[in-house]
Amino acid sequence: MGCYNNEWERYRRVRNTSILLWLGFLPAVWILHSFSGIANSEPIIGVLMAIYFLVWVAWGIRVSLFRCPRCGKCLNTTWWFSLGGLNRSCLHCGLKKFSSPPE
């Protein structure tokens, strides 16, 4: 078995991007709202916010469906249960997040 560091690094990137998108939603609304004074910009702003929201949802799904490096099943979800990335280990095999394989 190989080292899990590359997979955990990829998980961190996906998770952190999702968090940044979530935190950036209100500033993005404020910035786009400040441009709403431009003539006929409301439909464009609505479309941009819908795209932003869909990108955020897609990244959240990527976090939820991230595969465990050891067992290959979804790290954060089962068919009936999800902690949305708040779990500390794989829900299937128990591999602790960010751990390395035993030597």
Beta strands, then each sheet from edge to edge (+ up, - down):
end
